[in-house]
Amino acid sequence: MAKVASLVLATVTALYGAKLSAHELAALIADPSSATNFSAAAFSFFSEVDPALQREFVEKMGIDVGRVRAVARQFSQLSGYTLALAT
């Protein structure tokens, strides 16, 4: 998990300067309020991290895929374009 988490966090933190742990990011991407609160870190995960790496991170972190997809759909609607995990 460490390699996957490191790659994901490097992308998310580089773009927005967020200081997050893998567990904090996991909580954000599974929380519907992340979209309504316009969480830059969560949006970065869905829009900037390679889709295969997104899926691997979700699996390794043991996050409910249905919840993550629901949050991705919210961000997709807000942004106006389709995000990989929204489908």
C-alpha positions in Angstrom: 0.0 0.0 0.0 2.8 2.4 0.8 3.9 2.8 -2.9 0.4 3.4 -4.1 -0.4 5.8 -1.3 2.9 7.7 -1.9 2.2 8.1 -5.6 -1.4 9.3 -5.0 -0.4 11.7 -2.3 2.5 13.1 -4.3 0.0 14.0 -7.1 -2.7 15.4 -4.7 -0.3 17.4 -2.5 1.9 18.7 -5.3 -1.1 20.4 -7.0 -2.8 21.9 -4.0 -0.2 22.0 -1.3 -2.5 19.8 0.9 -0.9 18.0 3.7 -2.8 14.8 4.1 -2.2 11.2 5.2 -3.5 8.4 3.0 -6.2 7.7 5.6 -7.3 11.4 5.5 -7.5 11.3 1.7 -9.4 8.0 1.9 -12.0 9.6 4.2 -12.4 12.6 1.9 -13.0 10.6 -1.3 -15.7 8.5 0.4 -17.5 11.5 2.0 -20.2 13.2 0.0 -19.6 16.4 1.8 -16.2 16.6 0.0 -18.1 17.6 -3.1 -20.4 20.1 -1.5 -17.5 21.6 0.4 -15.4 21.7 -2.8 -12.5 19.8 -1.4 -9.5 20.5 -3.6 -7.7 17.4 -2.4 -10.6 15.1 -3.2 -11.2 16.7 -6.6 -7.5 16.4 -7.4 -7.7 12.7 -6.6 -10.6 12.2 -9.0 -9.3 14.5 -11.8 -5.5 14.3 -11.6 -4.6 10.8 -10.4 -4.4 8.1 -13.1 -7.7 6.1 -13.1 -5.9 2.8 -12.6 -4.0 4.2 -9.6 -7.3 5.6 -8.2 -8.8 2.1 -8.3 -5.7 0.6 -6.7 -5.7 3.2 -3.9 -9.4 2.6 -3.2 -8.8 -1.2 -3.1 -5.7 -1.0 -0.9 -7.3 1.4 1.5 -10.4 -0.8 1.8 -12.8 2.0 0.9 -16.3 1.1 -0.2 -16.2 1.5 -4.0 -19.9 2.5 -4.1 -19.3 5.4 -1.8 -16.3 6.6 -3.8 -18.2 6.4 -7.1 -21.1 8.4 -5.6 -18.6 11.2 -4.6 -17.0 11.0 -8.0 -20.4 11.4 -9.6 -21.0 14.5 -7.5 -17.7 16.0 -8.5 -18.4 15.1 -12.1 -21.7 17.0 -12.0 -20.1 20.0 -10.4 -17.2 20.1 -12.8 -19.2 19.4 -16.0 -17.1 16.6 -17.2 -16.9 12.8 -16.6 -14.5 11.6 -14.1 -13.2 8.0 -14.4 -14.7 6.7 -11.1 -18.0 8.4 -11.8 -18.9 5.8 -14.4 
